[in-house]
Amino acid sequence: MPRKKKSKLNAILNLKHFAKNNKVESDMTAKETSSTNGENTAQKYLQTIMKSDTGNETSCRKEICKSKVNYKYVYGSFHQADVRFGVFSGTQCTGNSLVAVLFSCIKPVHIWNTNDLDKILIAGNELYSFLQSSSSMHNRYILISELPRSLIVFEKLFNIDIQLDSVVGLMRNGDSTFEYNEVSMTLYEALQTCLLQYESCFITFGGNTFVIMKRNEMYYIFDSHSRSSVGLLTADGTSVLIEYKGIIDVYTHCCNLAESMEIGVNTQFEVTGINVIKDAIHEHDELSINENSSEISSDKVLNEIGGDVFLSHVETSNFFFHTLGLDEQIRICTQLNIVNRLDSNYSNQSTITN
């Protein structure tokens, strides 16, 4: 008979070194500007997209091309590929995006500062490190489906609801060779649909994942990759948080970024919604872990800055099929103190024969 084996991995990753190793003294760097260069880049990319349309240009796409993007931004001190992250550098974007969403439940996004962005990247790296060492990851990059549904970070327990069926599509709009439905649509439609149902969403294209958070009718993009002052690809940038006023501006940013990454219009994107279950956020300041095991104890953690990460409900399921021989059956039944019917029948037959 098949037997389903489930293993729940539980761990706390102590992040006491947040404040000690990252003495970032800069306060929030929030500036309002009109992104002229960004608009020009988006114009070119959007024109390329619309040239590939099959005649079904909508008024919203025309509005996008005309929109002026005003935004506020905050820079981190480094990005996810910084040398401090060692062998894991450059691969933690999915974990970083999740931690950013959770941190927004502790501190409102609109008052984040440089130190907050750095803290998120360090916590995301710790999360990635644990998942890599567990049996829940099978590749170098974290899949969204591999993210834990319960997580203790910054001394709080979060339960997380992640959309089961991601919305996928192509960067181009209206490709007649691509069938659009509820799980396959244009990027603009995907963003609209997802952010109506979820407070945040992961965006993935070109091997990069970042997160969009909708808070109080404003949109915040957190990107842990090396980004320029306007959130585009650059070799010497930092992580960035950008505030936008509308979904059209968010879409323009995505087109902007895709252009800077040299992403083609036939590249596939993926949008996945995520909610944090507010009623399930609890204080957790009395959890610790033995470094040599995954058993949780009630010893109080002496944490000066509130940077513990605890993972739970990371499940792996395996089925084992094994036929038991008579000797194995007898041994197991003896240990469990139960009667083995086959053994009894065998004994009765032996008695009759004798």
C-alpha positions in Angstrom: 0.0 0.0 0.0 1.3 3.5 -0.7 2.2 5.5 2.3 2.4 9.3 2.1 5.2 10.8 4.1 5.1 14.5 5.0 7.9 16.3 6.6 7.5 19.8 8.1 10.6 21.8 8.2 10.8 24.2 11.2 13.7 26.5 11.8 14.6 29.9 13.2 17.3 31.8 11.5 18.8 34.4 13.9 19.4 37.8 12.2 20.8 39.6 15.2 23.5 41.1 12.9 21.0 43.4 11.1 21.8 46.5 13.1 25.4 45.5 14.0 26.6 44.7 10.5 24.6 47.3 8.7 25.1 50.7 10.3 23.2 52.6 7.8 22.8 56.2 9.0 21.0 57.6 6.0 17.3 58.5 6.5 14.6 58.1 4.0 15.6 59.4 0.5 12.3 60.2 -1.0 12.3 62.6 -3.9 9.6 63.5 -6.4 10.7 63.8 -10.0 9.4 63.5 -13.5 11.1 60.6 -15.2 11.8 62.1 -18.7 14.3 59.4 -19.6 12.0 56.7 -18.3 9.1 58.1 -20.4 11.2 58.0 -23.5 12.3 54.4 -22.9 8.7 53.3 -22.2 7.5 55.2 -25.3 9.9 53.1 -27.5 9.0 49.8 -25.9 5.2 50.5 -25.9 5.4 51.5 -29.6 7.1 48.2 -30.3 4.4 46.4 -28.5 1.6 48.2 -30.3 3.2 47.5 -33.7 2.9 43.8 -32.9 -0.8 44.2 -32.0 -3.5 42.8 -34.3 -5.6 46.0 -34.4 -7.1 45.8 -31.0 -5.3 48.7 -29.4 -7.3 49.9 -26.4 -7.8 53.4 -25.0 -5.8 52.4 -21.9 -2.7 51.6 -23.9 -3.0 55.0 -25.7 -3.3 56.6 -22.3 -0.2 54.8 -21.0 1.9 56.2 -23.8 0.8 59.7 -22.9 1.2 59.3 -19.1 3.7 61.3 -17.2 5.2 59.2 -14.4 5.8 61.1 -11.1 7.2 59.0 -8.3 9.0 58.8 -5.0 11.9 56.5 -4.4 14.1 55.1 -1.7 17.5 53.5 -2.4 19.2 50.6 -0.5 22.9 50.6 0.3 23.5 47.5 -1.9 21.7 45.0 -4.1 21.1 41.3 -3.8 24.3 40.3 -5.7 26.5 42.1 -3.2 29.6 40.1 -2.2 28.4 40.0 1.4 25.9 37.3 0.3 28.6 34.9 -0.9 27.5 31.9 -2.9 23.9 32.9 -2.8 24.3 36.3 -4.2 22.1 37.3 -7.1 19.6 34.5 -6.7 17.4 35.6 -3.8 14.9 37.9 -5.5 11.8 35.7 -4.8 12.6 35.4 -1.1 13.5 39.1 -0.9 10.1 40.0 -2.5 8.2 37.9 0.1 10.1 39.4 3.0 9.3 42.9 1.7 5.6 42.1 1.7 5.8 40.8 5.2 7.8 43.8 6.4 5.1 46.1 5.0 2.8 44.6 7.6 5.1 45.8 10.3 6.2 49.2 9.0 4.1 51.1 6.4 5.8 51.2 3.0 5.5 54.9 2.6 7.9 55.5 5.5 10.6 52.9 4.6 14.2 54.1 4.6 17.5 52.9 3.3 18.1 50.8 6.4 14.8 49.0 5.9 15.6 48.0 2.4 19.0 46.6 3.6 17.3 44.7 6.4 14.9 43.1 3.9 17.7 41.9 1.7 19.5 40.4 4.6 16.4 38.6 5.8 15.7 37.4 2.3 19.1 36.0 2.0 18.6 34.1 5.3 15.3 32.7 4.0 17.0 31.7 0.7 19.8 30.0 2.6 17.5 27.9 4.7 15.3 26.9 1.8 18.4 25.9 -0.2 19.5 23.6 2.7 16.1 22.1 3.0 14.4 19.5 0.7 11.8 22.0 -0.5 14.1 23.5 -3.1 15.2 21.7 -6.2 16.8 24.5 -8.2 19.2 27.3 -7.7 16.4 29.8 -7.9 13.4 29.8 -5.5 10.1 29.0 -7.3 7.1 31.0 -5.9 5.4 27.6 -5.3 8.3 26.7 -3.0 7.8 29.6 -0.6 6.6 28.8 2.9 3.0 29.5 3.8 3.9 30.2 7.4 6.8 32.3 8.4 8.1 34.0 11.5 10.2 37.0 10.6 11.0 40.1 12.7 9.5 38.3 15.7 6.0 37.9 14.2 4.2 34.9 12.8 2.7 35.4 9.4 0.3 33.1 7.5 0.5 33.7 3.7 -2.0 33.2 0.9 -0.3 32.9 -2.5 -2.3 32.6 -5.7 -2.3 29.0 -6.9 -2.6 29.7 -10.6 -0.3 32.4 -11.7 -1.4 34.6 -14.6 0.9 34.2 -17.6 1.2 35.8 -20.9 3.6 37.5 -23.4 5.0 41.0 -23.1 3.4 41.8 -26.4 -0.3 42.8 -26.4 -2.9 41.0 -28.6 -0.7 38.4 -30.3 -3.1 36.4 -32.5 -1.1 33.2 -32.0 -1.5 33.3 -28.3 -4.8 32.4 -26.7 -5.8 34.6 -23.8 -8.0 33.4 -20.9 -8.2 33.8 -17.1 -4.7 32.5 -16.7 -3.2 34.0 -19.9 -3.7 37.7 -20.7 -1.8 40.9 -21.4 0.5 42.3 -18.7 -1.7 45.3 -18.2 -4.8 43.1 -17.7 -2.9 40.8 -15.5 -1.8 43.6 -13.2 -5.3 45.0 -13.0 -6.9 41.7 -12.3 -4.4 40.5 -9.8 -4.3 43.7 -7.7 -8.1 43.7 -7.5 -8.0 40.4 -5.7 -4.7 40.6 -3.9 -2.9 43.4 -2.0 0.5 42.5 -3.6 1.8 40.5 -6.5 5.0 39.0 -7.7 6.1 40.0 -11.2 8.5 37.7 -13.1 10.1 38.1 -16.5 13.6 37.7 -17.9 14.6 35.6 -14.9 13.9 38.5 -12.5 11.2 38.7 -9.8 10.1 41.8 -8.0 7.0 42.7 -6.1 4.2 45.3 -6.4 2.3 46.3 -3.2 -0.9 48.3 -3.3 -1.4 50.3 -0.1 -3.9 53.1 0.3 -4.5 53.5 -3.4 -0.8 53.9 -4.0 1.5 51.4 -5.7 4.9 50.5 -4.4 7.5 48.5 -6.4 10.2 46.8 -4.4 13.1 45.4 -6.5 16.1 43.8 -4.9 18.2 43.7 -8.1 20.8 46.3 -9.1 18.7 49.2 -10.3 19.3 52.8 -11.3 17.7 55.9 -9.8 14.6 55.3 -11.9 14.5 51.5 -11.3 16.1 50.3 -14.5 18.9 47.7 -15.0 22.3 49.0 -14.2 25.6 47.3 -13.1 26.4 49.6 -10.2 22.9 50.2 -8.7 21.2 49.2 -5.5 17.9 47.8 -4.4 15.1 50.3 -4.8 11.5 51.1 -3.6 9.4 53.3 -6.0 6.0 54.7 -5.2 3.6 55.3 -8.1 0.1 56.8 -8.1 -1.6 54.6 -10.6 -1.6 51.1 -12.2 -0.7 52.7 -15.6 2.5 54.0 -14.1 3.3 50.6 -12.8 2.8 49.1 -16.2 5.0 51.8 -17.8 7.7 50.9 -15.2 7.5 47.2 -16.2 7.9 48.2 -19.9 10.7 50.5 -19.0 12.5 47.8 -17.1 12.0 45.2 -19.8 13.5 47.6 -22.3 16.6 48.1 -20.1 16.9 44.4 -19.7 16.6 43.9 -23.5 13.5 41.8 -23.0 11.8 41.0 -26.3 8.0 41.5 -26.8 7.6 37.7 -27.1 9.1 37.1 -23.6 6.7 35.4 -21.2 5.8 37.1 -17.9 4.2 35.7 -14.8 2.0 37.6 -12.2 1.2 35.9 -8.9 -1.0 37.4 -6.2 -0.1 37.3 -2.5 -2.0 38.3 0.6 -0.9 38.2 4.2 -3.6 36.9 6.5 -3.9 39.8 9.0 -5.8 37.9 11.7 -2.9 35.3 11.7 -0.1 37.8 12.6 1.0 37.1 16.1 3.9 38.1 18.3 6.6 35.5 18.7 9.3 36.4 21.1 9.8 33.1 22.9 11.0 30.8 20.2 14.5 29.5 19.7 16.2 26.6 17.9 19.1 24.3 18.5 21.5 24.8 15.7 22.0 21.1 15.3 18.3 20.2 15.0 15.0 21.5 13.8 13.2 21.1 17.1 11.6 24.2 18.5 11.9 25.0 22.2 10.4 27.7 24.4 13.7 29.3 25.4 13.5 33.1 25.1 15.5 34.5 22.2 17.6 37.4 23.2 17.3 39.5 20.1 18.2 43.1 20.2 16.7 44.2 16.9 13.8 41.8 16.2 15.3 39.9 13.2 14.4 36.2 13.7 13.1 34.2 10.8 11.2 31.0 11.5 9.9 28.7 8.8 7.0 26.4 9.1 4.7 24.5 6.9 7.3 23.8 4.2 5.9 20.4 3.1 7.4 17.8 0.9 5.4 14.7 0.0 6.8 11.4 -1.1 5.1 8.1 -1.8 6.9 4.8 -1.0 5.8 1.5 -2.4 7.3 -1.6 -0.7 6.0 -5.1 -0.5 6.5 -6.7 2.9 7.7 -10.3 3.1 6.4 -12.7 5.8 9.4 -12.2 8.0 9.0 -8.4 7.9 5.3 -8.7 8.6 6.0 -10.9 11.7 8.7 -8.4 12.9 6.4 -5.4 12.6 3.4 -7.1 14.1 5.5 -8.3 17.0 6.7 -4.7 17.6 3.2 -3.3 17.5 1.7 -6.2 19.5 -0.9 -7.1 16.9 -1.9 -10.4 15.2 -0.6 -11.1 11.8 -3.4 -13.1 10.0 -1.2 -14.4 7.3 1.2 -15.7 10.0 -1.7 -17.3 11.9 -3.0 -19.0 8.8 0.5 -20.2 8.0 0.9 -21.6 11.6 -2.5 -23.4 11.4 -1.6 -24.9 8.1 1.7 -26.2 9.5 -0.1 -27.7 12.5 -2.6 -29.5 10.3 0.1 -30.8 8.0 2.1 -32.1 11.0 
